[in-house]
Structure formats: C-alpha cells, structure tokens
Amino acid sequence: MEIVCKKDWEWKTEIAAQNIQLRISIFVIVKHLVIIGLVIPEPASTAAGHRMMQLIQLFSEANHKITFLTASNNIEFSEKIEIEKIEINNESFNEKIKKLNPDIVLFDRYVTEEQFGWRVSENCPKALKIIDTEDLHFLREARRKAFVEKREVNNEDLVNDIFKREIASILRCDLSLIISEFEFQLLTEKFKINPNILFYIPFLTEKIEKNKTSFQKRQHFVSIGNFLHEPNWQTVLKLKSFWKSIRKQLPEAELHIYGAYATEKVFQLHNEKEGFLVKGRADDVESLFNQYRVLLAPIPFGAGLKGKLLESMRFGLPNVTSSIGAEAMHKDLPWNGFIEDSDEDFVEKAIELYKNESFWNQANENAFVILNEVFDKKLYANQFWKKISKIENHLENHRTENYLGKILQHHQLNSTKYMSRWIEEKNKK
C-alpha cells in the first residue's frame, strides 16, 4: 500500500480552497421577489391560486426571498404565505416598494399591473417586471360574448376593450408568462407580439405516480369548479340539461357537483330524486377524486388551462370534456377520456366511459403520458431560469428593443399616474 504524504503548503492550499467554497455557500446572493396580487392564492379553490403557488415554489427553490402584497381580504380559504397589505390609489405603496427594493416584481394578472406597474417603474426602475397572465382575459371575454350570442368567435370579438388593456400590460412588462401554447401562438402569430417578452410555462407537475384506485372501487360522476368563474356556472347548467339522458341509461349513477362560492341559484339545481347533487366547496380534491369514476366537464367557453382536468389526470379520474376544455392540454397525444362538443356525443361517451373498464383503464394510461410529456416541471424550470437570467443581464437592451413597451410606459405615466394621483387627493378630502 502506497502512503502519500502531503507537503505543508499543499495542506494549506486545500484548506484555503475549502474555506473559500464555504464562504461562497454562506454568502449566496438572495434575490427578492415581490408578488402583487389582486387576491391571495386559494389553491384548493381556484386553478389561478394553484398556479400562483407553483410559481412561488419555483422562486423559493431558486433561493428567492418572497413578499406577497395585496389589497385583498380573502383570508379564510387562502394559502398560508407571508402577506403585507397595500392600498389602491395610495402613495403609501411608493414608500413600501422602495423599502422592499425588489429584484423582480410579479403581477398576478393585467389589472394588477395597470394599478401598480407605473409605481414600480418610478420607484424601482431596475426591478424586472413580470406578469403572469393566468389566461388571456380578452380571449375568455370574446368567447363568452360569442357563446351568449350563439355564434362563432370573430376578429371583432377578440379586439375588445379588455384586449387593448391586457396587451398594453403585456407590452409594458419585461416578461409575460403564458400558460397555454394556443395563447402563445395567438399572441405571436395573430397579434405579432415579440416572443422575446413571452415565456410559455403551463401547470407544473413532479414526482408523477400512477393512481391505484381501480375502476371497480369507484362510482358516480363528478363535476367541479369555482362559481366565481362564469364558465363553471354555464358548465353546470349544461350538465343539468342532459343529465336525465345519462341517468336513463345508468339509473344507479349520481352526479355530484362541487365548487367554491356556490350561490343560492346553484343549490336550487340540487335534486336527490334525479341524482343531481350539489355538494358545495371541496376540502381535499385528491381524496374526493379518488371516489369517483368519471369527471364531466362540458365547458362551453373560457381560456387558459383547466385545473380540474389536470387534477383528473393526476388522480386517475378519466373525463369527458369539450374542445375548449382540452385546449392546449395534450398536444397531439390521445386524451384521457373523450373530447366531445355535441350534447348527444357527450352523453354517449360519458355512458361508455362509465361502463367500459377497458376504455377507462386506457384513459388513465393516456393521462400518465400527457402528464410526463406536457406538464413535467423538468421540461420548463431550467429554460425559465435561463430566460430570467438573460433578461436580467441585459435589462436595458431588452427594454430598448421592446419599443412599443417604452411608448406605452410613457403614456401610462402620463395618464394612469395622474388619474391615480387625482383619486388619492379626492380620498384625502
């Protein structure tokens, strides 16, 4: 056995290197993220809340200090995060944001950027401004209008007042997070938004395991959706209209309706004799979904991605949905159930999926593939941080190239700013 003796200077060099490495580990620069939210995230109640908590986790894992600012009071069902209250149209925000001195400011939707974006720019001009669009609100509104008028969406529907406001917010920010590939293409191809100021990042999943609750251990249909969101109410009305057709073929089956913020008009649909049961808020989606055999989601309009459908994939609950429901959620991969837009086909496939164990099992296999190939966190996290780093390292050049954003920033400071100042003075009186 050969014994190697190190010289004194070699030991000192090695110890010095270890000390340097230790100091580097201790003095890692912690960046500060400030999130300005219209509401406090409710991940158990809303897809938007679930999305925000995923972003918070992403930044936390990258060693960011996080401060959440909001004027909202929706505390009861919100996630437990550190929150600081702010006021709308109040100069106290200016001092608060200056004191916080963030490296990055994340707005949770375009209306938050409208309200506070100019204040951030004035008081923290070097902060990277990001907007999480959640979904494109102007697209949802266009589809709502067409749905009410019983026709297809046209270009005039898309270029509505919300479009003008939302696109302006996107252009004023350094980066906008887009949850749907369809919406990314709509912005870049139809409306010619520079892809350099956009980043596609859907819902994120990790440690995906196949659900083990079998077909035979499950029963009944389920539908779920927060009732502050109009498409969810319209979805329930649609289910009510053809539930009798399903029940006729499956007399022992029931449809259970869950959703936060259900009003009296929702509970009026409850009918035990028909097996149409309105349950209200769901406390634990995973344990809930493990009980049911099929999720029904005939979503008539909307935008973005549907949290309920992602959860149905994660918890082994095949579904029947609409084209709008499945939009941008599976690329060209086989769906975990059926996608149907006509009432007759929807009813037929709902019954077939409920009765046919072979179809049901294949739907769950499809879900596992979709989760891994479309939503796996590893597909997006590294690219996200590369994008952030690139913009941070070349922020002035990035902003100069976004010349429309600079124009809109200028006009916002000379319009929204002075309107807000006027409201401030009025409130003081």
C-alpha positions in Angstrom: 0.0 0.0 0.0 1.4 3.4 -1.0 1.2 6.2 1.6 1.1 9.7 0.1 2.3 12.4 2.4 1.2 16.0 1.5 3.5 18.9 2.0 2.6 21.6 4.4 1.8 24.1 1.6 -0.4 21.6 -0.1 -2.5 21.2 3.1 -2.8 24.9 3.5 -3.9 25.4 -0.2 -6.5 22.7 0.2 -7.9 24.2 3.4 -7.9 27.7 1.9 -9.9 26.4 -1.1 -12.4 24.7 1.2 -12.8 27.9 3.2 -13.4 29.9 0.0 -16.1 27.4 -1.1 -17.7 27.6 2.4 -17.8 31.4 2.2 -19.3 31.2 -1.3 -22.0 28.9 0.1 -22.8 31.2 3.0 -22.8 34.4 1.0 -25.1 33.3 -1.8 -26.9 36.4 -3.1 -30.6 36.0 -2.2 -32.8 37.8 -4.7 -36.0 39.4 -3.6 -39.3 38.7 -5.4 -42.3 40.9 -4.7 -45.6 39.5 -5.9 -48.5 41.9 -6.2 -51.8 40.0 -6.2 -55.4 41.0 -6.8 -56.3 38.2 -4.4 -54.5 35.9 -2.0 -54.0 32.5 -3.7 -56.6 29.8 -3.0 -55.0 26.7 -4.5 -57.8 24.4 -3.1 -60.5 26.6 -4.7 -59.1 28.0 -7.9 -56.8 27.0 -10.7 -55.3 30.5 -10.6 -54.4 30.0 -6.9 -52.9 26.7 -7.7 -50.8 28.2 -10.5 -49.6 31.1 -8.3 -48.5 28.6 -5.6 -46.5 26.7 -8.2 -44.7 29.9 -9.2 -44.0 30.8 -5.6 -42.5 27.3 -5.1 -40.4 27.7 -8.3 -38.9 31.0 -7.0 -38.4 29.6 -3.5 -36.4 26.7 -4.8 -34.2 29.2 -6.5 -33.5 30.9 -3.2 -35.6 34.0 -3.7 -37.0 35.9 -0.7 -40.7 36.4 -1.4 -43.0 39.1 -0.3 -46.7 39.0 -1.3 -48.5 42.3 -1.4 -52.3 42.6 -1.8 -55.2 44.8 -1.0 -57.5 41.8 -0.8 -59.1 40.3 2.3 -59.9 36.7 1.1 -58.1 35.2 4.1 -60.4 32.3 5.1 -59.5 29.8 2.3 -56.2 31.3 1.2 -52.8 29.6 1.4 -50.6 30.4 4.4 -48.0 32.7 2.9 -46.3 35.9 4.2 -48.6 38.7 3.2 -48.3 42.5 3.5 -51.3 44.7 3.0 -51.3 47.6 0.5 -53.9 50.2 -0.6 -55.0 51.0 -4.1 -54.5 54.6 -5.2 -52.4 55.4 -2.2 -48.9 56.9 -2.2 -48.0 54.7 0.8 -47.3 52.0 -1.8 -44.4 54.0 -3.1 -42.6 54.0 0.2 -43.3 50.3 0.7 -41.9 49.2 -2.6 -38.9 51.5 -2.3 -38.2 49.9 1.1 -38.6 46.4 -0.2 -36.3 47.2 -3.1 -37.2 44.0 -5.1 -35.1 42.5 -7.9 -38.2 41.1 -9.5 -41.9 42.2 -9.3 -44.5 39.7 -10.4 -48.1 40.9 -11.1 -50.7 38.2 -10.9 -52.8 39.5 -13.8 -53.0 42.5 -16.1 -55.3 44.6 -13.8 -52.7 44.5 -11.1 -50.1 45.8 -13.5 -52.4 48.6 -14.5 -52.8 49.6 -10.9 -49.3 49.3 -9.6 -47.0 48.9 -12.6 -46.2 52.6 -13.0 -45.5 53.0 -9.3 -43.0 50.1 -9.5 -41.3 51.7 -12.6 -41.0 55.0 -10.9 -39.7 53.8 -7.6 -37.8 50.6 -8.6 -36.7 51.2 -12.2 -34.2 48.3 -12.2 -36.7 45.7 -11.0 -37.6 43.1 -13.6 -41.3 43.3 -14.2 -43.2 40.0 -14.9 -46.9 39.5 -15.5 -48.5 36.1 -15.0 -51.4 36.3 -17.5 -53.1 33.2 -15.9 -55.1 33.0 -19.1 -55.8 35.6 -21.8 -58.8 37.5 -20.3 -59.7 39.1 -23.7 -59.9 35.6 -25.3 -62.2 34.4 -22.5 -64.4 37.5 -22.9 -64.5 37.1 -26.7 -65.7 33.5 -26.3 -68.2 34.5 -23.7 -69.8 37.1 -26.0 -70.0 34.6 -28.9 -71.5 31.9 -26.6 -74.2 34.3 -25.3 -75.0 35.3 -28.9 -74.8 31.6 -30.1 -72.3 32.1 -32.8 -68.6 31.6 -33.6 -65.9 33.9 -32.3 -64.7 36.5 -34.9 -61.8 39.1 -35.0 -64.0 41.9 -33.8 -64.8 39.8 -30.6 -61.1 39.4 -29.9 -60.1 43.0 -30.3 -62.3 44.1 -27.4 -61.7 46.7 -24.6 -60.0 44.0 -22.4 -57.7 43.2 -25.4 -56.4 46.7 -25.5 -55.8 46.9 -21.8 -54.3 43.4 -21.5 -52.0 43.7 -24.5 -50.8 47.1 -23.2 -49.9 45.5 -19.8 -48.0 42.6 -21.6 -46.0 45.2 -23.6 -45.2 47.3 -20.6 -43.7 44.3 -18.7 -40.3 42.8 -19.3 -41.7 39.3 -19.5 -45.2 37.7 -19.6 -45.9 34.1 -18.5 -48.3 32.4 -20.9 -50.0 29.2 -19.6 -51.3 27.9 -22.9 -49.5 27.1 -26.1 -52.6 28.1 -28.1 -52.5 31.5 -26.4 -48.8 31.8 -27.0 -49.3 31.2 -30.7 -52.3 33.6 -30.8 -50.2 36.4 -29.4 -47.1 35.8 -31.6 -48.7 34.8 -34.8 -52.0 36.7 -35.0 -51.1 39.8 -32.9 -47.3 39.8 -33.7 -46.2 40.2 -30.1 -42.4 39.8 -29.8 -41.8 36.2 -28.4 -38.7 37.7 -26.5 -41.1 39.2 -24.0 -43.2 36.0 -23.6 -42.5 32.6 -21.9 -44.7 29.6 -22.2 -45.0 27.8 -18.9 -48.1 25.6 -18.2 -49.1 24.0 -14.9 -46.2 22.0 -13.5 -46.2 18.5 -12.1 -43.4 16.5 -10.5 -43.0 13.0 -8.9 -45.8 11.6 -11.0 -47.1 8.2 -9.9 -50.0 6.2 -11.3 -53.1 6.3 -9.2 -54.0 2.9 -7.8 -57.7 3.3 -7.1 -59.3 0.9 -9.5 -62.4 1.2 -11.8 -64.4 -1.2 -9.6 -63.7 0.8 -6.4 -65.1 4.0 -7.9 -68.7 5.1 -8.5 -70.7 8.1 -9.7 -69.9 11.1 -11.8 -68.4 14.3 -10.6 -68.0 17.9 -11.8 -66.1 20.7 -10.0 -65.4 24.4 -10.5 -65.2 27.6 -8.5 -68.5 29.5 -9.1 -66.9 33.0 -9.2 -65.9 31.9 -12.7 -68.8 32.2 -15.1 -67.8 29.3 -17.4 -68.2 26.9 -14.4 -71.8 28.0 -13.8 -72.6 27.6 -17.5 -71.0 24.1 -17.4 -73.3 23.1 -14.6 -76.3 24.4 -16.5 -75.2 22.3 -19.4 -74.9 19.2 -17.3 -78.3 19.8 -15.8 -79.8 19.9 -19.3 -78.6 16.4 -20.3 -78.2 14.6 -17.0 -81.6 12.9 -17.4 -80.3 11.3 -20.6 -77.3 9.8 -18.8 -79.4 8.8 -15.8 -81.9 7.0 -18.0 -79.1 4.7 -19.2 -77.4 4.5 -15.7 -80.2 4.6 -13.2 -77.9 3.9 -10.2 -75.4 6.7 -11.1 -75.4 10.1 -9.5 -73.7 13.4 -10.5 -72.1 15.3 -7.6 -71.4 19.0 -8.2 -68.6 20.6 -6.2 -67.3 24.2 -6.2 -66.3 27.1 -4.0 -68.6 30.2 -3.7 -71.8 28.4 -4.8 -74.7 30.7 -4.6 -78.4 30.0 -3.9 -79.1 29.7 -7.7 -76.5 26.8 -7.8 -78.1 25.0 -4.8 -81.5 25.3 -6.4 -80.4 22.8 -9.0 -80.0 20.1 -6.3 -82.4 17.2 -6.8 -81.9 14.0 -4.9 -84.6 12.1 -6.8 -82.8 12.8 -10.1 -79.4 12.0 -8.5 -78.1 15.5 -9.3 -76.5 16.6 -6.0 -74.9 20.0 -5.3 -72.2 19.5 -2.6 -70.5 22.9 -2.4 -66.9 23.5 -1.6 -64.4 20.6 -1.8 -61.9 20.4 1.0 -59.5 17.9 -0.5 -59.6 17.3 -4.2 -57.3 14.2 -4.2 -59.4 12.2 -1.7 -62.5 13.4 -3.4 -61.4 12.4 -6.9 -60.4 9.0 -5.7 -64.0 8.2 -5.0 -65.5 8.9 -8.5 -65.3 7.0 -11.8 -65.8 9.8 -14.4 -65.4 13.6 -14.4 -67.8 15.6 -16.6 -66.7 19.0 -17.9 -68.7 20.2 -20.9 -67.0 23.6 -20.7 -68.7 26.0 -23.2 -66.2 28.8 -23.3 -63.1 30.1 -21.5 -59.4 30.3 -21.9 -56.1 29.1 -20.5 -55.8 25.6 -19.0 -58.3 23.8 -16.8 -57.1 22.9 -13.4 -59.8 20.4 -12.9 -58.7 18.4 -15.9 -55.1 18.4 -14.8 -56.2 17.1 -11.4 -58.3 14.4 -13.0 -55.2 13.1 -14.8 -53.1 13.2 -11.6 -55.7 11.3 -9.6 -56.7 8.6 -12.1 -60.1 10.1 -12.9 -60.9 10.0 -16.7 -63.1 12.7 -18.0 -65.3 13.8 -20.9 -64.9 17.4 -21.8 -65.2 19.9 -24.7 -62.7 21.2 -27.2 -62.4 24.4 -25.1 -61.8 22.2 -22.0 -59.0 20.2 -23.6 -57.4 23.1 -25.5 -53.6 23.2 -25.2 -53.6 20.4 -22.6 -52.4 17.4 -24.5 -50.6 18.5 -27.7 -51.4 15.7 -30.2 -51.5 12.9 -27.6 -54.6 10.7 -27.0 -56.9 12.3 -24.4 -57.6 10.7 -21.0 -61.2 10.1 -21.9 -63.2 11.8 -24.6 -63.5 15.3 -26.2 -67.0 16.0 -27.5 -68.8 19.2 -28.3 -72.3 18.0 -29.3 -74.7 17.1 -26.4 -75.6 13.7 -28.0 -72.0 12.6 -28.4 -71.1 13.9 -24.9 -73.9 11.8 -23.3 -72.9 8.7 -25.3 -69.2 8.9 -24.4 -70.0 9.7 -20.8 -72.0 6.5 -20.5 -69.4 4.5 -22.5 -66.5 5.6 -20.3 -68.5 4.9 -17.1 -69.4 1.3 -18.2 -66.4 0.2 -20.1 -63.4 -0.8 -17.8 -61.1 -1.3 -20.8 -61.7 2.3 -22.1 -61.4 3.6 -18.6 -58.0 1.9 -18.0 -56.7 3.1 -21.3 -57.8 6.7 -20.5 -55.6 6.6 -17.3 -52.7 5.3 -19.3 -53.1 8.3 -21.7 -53.2 10.6 -18.7 -49.9 9.3 -17.4 -48.3 10.0 -20.8 -49.7 13.5 -21.0 -48.5 14.4 -17.5 -45.0 13.4 -18.4 -44.7 14.9 -21.8 -46.7 18.1 -21.4 -46.6 19.2 -17.7 -43.4 17.7 -16.2 -41.7 20.5 -14.3 -38.3 19.4 -15.6 -39.3 20.4 -19.1 -39.6 24.1 -18.2 -37.7 25.0 -15.0 -34.2 25.3 -16.4 -35.4 27.2 -19.5 -37.4 29.6 -17.3 -34.3 30.5 -15.3 -32.2 30.9 -18.4 -34.8 33.3 -19.7 -34.9 35.3 -16.4 -31.1 35.4 -16.3 -30.7 36.6 -19.9 -33.2 39.5 -19.3 -31.6 40.5 -16.0 -28.2 40.6 -17.5 -29.3 42.7 -20.5 -32.2 44.6 -19.0 -31.7 48.0 -20.6 -31.1 46.5 -24.0 -34.1 44.2 -23.6 -36.3 47.2 -22.8 -34.9 49.3 -25.6 -35.8 46.6 -28.1 -39.3 46.5 -26.7 -40.0 49.9 -28.2 -43.8 49.6 -28.0 -43.5 48.9 -24.3 -41.5 52.1 -23.8 -44.1 54.1 -25.6 -46.9 52.6 -23.5 -44.9 53.1 -20.4 -44.5 56.7 -21.2 -48.2 57.2 -21.8 -49.2 55.3 -18.7 -47.0 57.6 -16.6 -48.9 60.5 -18.1 -52.4 59.1 -17.8 -52.9 56.3 -15.2 -50.5 58.0 -12.9 -52.3 61.3 -12.8 -55.7 59.6 -12.6 -54.4 57.7 -9.5 -53.0 60.9 -8.1 -56.4 62.6 -8.5 -58.1 59.8 -6.7 -55.5 60.0 -3.9 -56.3 63.7 -3.4 -60.0 63.1 -3.5 -59.7 60.3 -0.9 -57.8 62.6 1.4 -60.6 65.2 1.3 
